[in-house]
Amino acid sequence: METDPMRINQRLLNLALIGIVGLNEHDDGTIVLHVETQGALSFCGRCGVQGTVKERPVLKVGDLPICGRPVVLAWRKYRWECPGRCRGSWTEQRPGIIELRCTAMTIRAGHWATRQVGRHVRPVSDVAVELGVSWHTAMDTVTFFGAVLINDPSRIGINAHCRCRRDIDFVGHCDVTHDMGWCCR
């Protein structure tokens, strides 16, 4: 059994070197987890000197729901600058948190949303409500993570069902590995 609060936070979040420093709730029930990097250091890429903290901007990204309630991670990042002023400032990056700045969701929330829409055939609007993000944010994220799956050449067997005429149903089995592209039968 884990008893150290910082390790419990890290295990709950499943994000290395990220700890919860606070929590608040919005009137709509959204949980806001205030997180920051633990033990952050950064060095100038030009001269190698340890950077000094210039500011601590907060980046808010949607995360997985907790107990059916939307969650926002308010990540207090580090913006560094070189003490020797040999270059401009740079901002802390954590690939485990977000994939693209435009997605406005954590990677794990993006994968979860993509599974909900793709595998479980849930409407994007329902997933967006559950995550507490806009429809556009959810759709952009599902498109981003889903494109990798759709463009995977090892995918075979997409079934399409359409009603060509009122009295005839058509089911097509498509082989995406066929030499001529999509070959529907």
VMD Tcl script that draws the C-alpha trace (Angstrom):
set ca {
  {0.00 0.00 0.00}
  {1.29 3.42 -1.01}
  {1.19 6.11 1.72}
  {3.34 8.92 0.27}
  {0.90 11.59 -1.05}
  {3.17 12.64 -3.93}
  {3.57 9.06 -5.14}
  {-0.18 8.48 -4.83}
  {-0.75 11.58 -7.01}
  {1.74 10.36 -9.62}
  {0.21 6.89 -9.70}
  {-3.31 8.28 -10.03}
  {-2.29 10.61 -12.84}
  {0.08 8.06 -14.38}
  {2.31 10.93 -15.46}
  {5.94 10.76 -14.39}
  {7.30 13.75 -12.45}
  {3.92 15.50 -12.36}
  {2.27 16.15 -9.01}
  {-1.11 17.52 -7.96}
  {-0.73 20.79 -6.07}
  {-4.39 21.74 -5.80}
  {-7.97 20.99 -6.78}
  {-11.06 23.09 -7.27}
  {-14.48 22.58 -8.78}
  {-16.50 24.69 -11.19}
  {-20.24 25.21 -10.75}
  {-20.89 22.81 -13.64}
  {-19.13 19.96 -11.73}
  {-15.86 20.08 -13.66}
  {-12.86 19.15 -11.53}
  {-9.76 21.27 -12.09}
  {-6.55 19.53 -11.04}
  {-3.68 21.98 -10.63}
  {-0.48 20.13 -11.49}
  {3.16 21.01 -11.90}
  {6.40 19.31 -12.78}
  {8.44 18.05 -9.84}
  {12.18 18.78 -9.84}
  {12.23 20.61 -13.16}
  {15.60 21.80 -14.46}
  {16.48 23.00 -17.90}
  {19.68 24.10 -19.57}
  {20.33 26.56 -22.37}
  {20.67 24.75 -25.68}
  {23.24 27.25 -26.90}
  {25.68 27.79 -23.98}
  {24.73 24.91 -21.63}
  {24.13 27.10 -18.55}
  {21.23 26.17 -16.27}
  {18.21 28.30 -17.16}
  {16.44 30.57 -14.71}
  {12.67 30.65 -14.37}
  {11.22 33.52 -16.38}
  {7.55 32.82 -15.64}
  {5.09 30.04 -14.83}
  {2.26 30.06 -17.40}
  {-0.72 27.76 -16.88}
  {-1.82 25.51 -19.74}
  {-5.29 24.00 -19.36}
  {-6.01 20.71 -21.11}
  {-8.92 18.29 -20.88}
  {-8.20 14.94 -19.24}
  {-10.02 11.71 -18.51}
  {-13.21 11.99 -16.45}
  {-13.09 11.07 -12.77}
  {-16.22 9.41 -11.36}
  {-18.20 10.63 -14.38}
  {-17.11 14.25 -13.93}
  {-15.08 16.20 -16.51}
  {-11.48 16.96 -15.53}
  {-9.21 19.77 -16.62}
  {-5.49 19.63 -15.90}
  {-4.21 23.13 -15.16}
  {-0.50 22.51 -15.77}
  {1.74 25.20 -14.33}
  {4.64 25.01 -16.74}
  {8.08 26.53 -16.58}
  {9.22 29.16 -19.04}
  {13.01 29.41 -18.85}
  {15.54 31.98 -19.97}
  {19.32 31.92 -20.30}
  {21.05 33.98 -17.58}
  {23.66 34.99 -20.18}
  {20.91 36.14 -22.59}
  {22.49 34.21 -25.46}
  {19.06 33.10 -26.69}
  {15.37 33.77 -26.14}
  {13.20 31.94 -23.66}
  {11.97 28.36 -23.97}
  {9.03 26.52 -22.45}
  {8.97 23.20 -20.69}
  {7.68 20.32 -22.83}
  {6.27 17.02 -21.53}
  {5.41 14.64 -24.38}
  {3.36 12.46 -22.01}
  {0.87 15.24 -21.37}
  {-0.10 16.61 -24.77}
  {0.70 15.57 -28.31}
  {-0.17 18.79 -30.08}
  {-1.00 22.11 -28.53}
  {-4.05 22.42 -30.77}
  {-5.68 19.27 -29.40}
  {-6.25 20.85 -25.95}
  {-6.45 17.38 -24.39}
  {-3.98 15.01 -22.80}
  {-2.73 12.10 -24.89}
  {-4.58 9.57 -22.77}
  {-7.82 11.57 -23.09}
  {-7.28 11.76 -26.84}
  {-6.81 7.99 -27.12}
  {-9.83 7.39 -24.90}
  {-12.02 9.74 -26.97}
  {-10.87 8.08 -30.19}
  {-11.75 4.62 -28.81}
  {-15.16 5.86 -27.66}
  {-16.01 7.31 -31.07}
  {-14.31 4.67 -33.23}
  {-14.71 1.37 -31.41}
  {-17.81 2.06 -29.32}
  {-19.54 4.22 -31.96}
  {-20.42 7.00 -29.53}
  {-21.30 10.42 -30.91}
  {-18.52 12.99 -30.68}
  {-20.95 15.33 -28.91}
  {-21.49 12.81 -26.07}
  {-17.75 12.26 -25.65}
  {-17.15 16.03 -25.65}
  {-19.71 16.51 -22.87}
  {-18.17 13.72 -20.81}
  {-14.71 15.26 -21.20}
  {-15.96 18.79 -20.61}
  {-14.59 20.12 -23.91}
  {-16.22 21.62 -26.99}
  {-17.39 19.45 -29.88}
  {-14.65 20.98 -32.06}
  {-11.92 20.11 -29.53}
  {-13.16 16.51 -29.29}
  {-13.50 16.16 -33.08}
  {-10.05 17.65 -33.75}
  {-8.54 15.23 -31.24}
  {-10.40 12.18 -32.59}
  {-9.38 13.17 -36.12}
  {-5.74 13.55 -35.07}
  {-5.47 10.23 -33.21}
  {-7.84 8.39 -35.55}
  {-5.91 9.34 -38.70}
  {-3.04 7.14 -37.56}
  {-5.39 4.18 -37.25}
  {-7.22 4.83 -40.51}
  {-3.98 5.24 -42.47}
  {-2.56 1.98 -41.11}
  {-2.02 -0.27 -44.18}
  {-2.53 -3.42 -42.10}
  {-6.23 -2.62 -41.61}
  {-8.45 -5.02 -43.53}
  {-12.16 -5.66 -43.61}
  {-14.09 -2.44 -43.34}
  {-17.78 -3.14 -43.67}
  {-20.04 -0.55 -45.21}
  {-23.82 -0.83 -45.11}
  {-25.97 1.39 -47.24}
  {-29.44 1.38 -48.71}
  {-28.97 1.93 -52.44}
  {-32.68 1.74 -53.18}
  {-35.65 1.54 -50.89}
  {-35.92 -2.24 -51.20}
  {-32.25 -3.34 -51.55}
  {-29.56 -3.32 -48.87}
  {-25.92 -3.49 -49.90}
  {-23.06 -4.61 -47.68}
  {-19.56 -4.02 -48.95}
  {-16.45 -5.74 -47.62}
  {-13.42 -3.69 -48.50}
  {-9.86 -4.91 -48.71}
  {-7.54 -1.97 -48.20}
  {-4.47 -4.05 -49.03}
  {-5.61 -4.80 -52.60}
  {-3.13 -3.56 -55.23}
  {-5.72 -1.29 -56.84}
  {-6.64 0.48 -53.62}
  {-10.10 -0.07 -52.23}
  {-11.69 -3.13 -53.76}
  {-15.29 -3.51 -52.62}
  {-17.14 -6.76 -53.04}
}
mol new
graphics top color blue
foreach p $ca { graphics top sphere $p radius 0.5 }
foreach p [lrange $ca 0 end-1] q [lrange $ca 1 end] { graphics top cylinder $p $q radius 0.2 }
display resetview
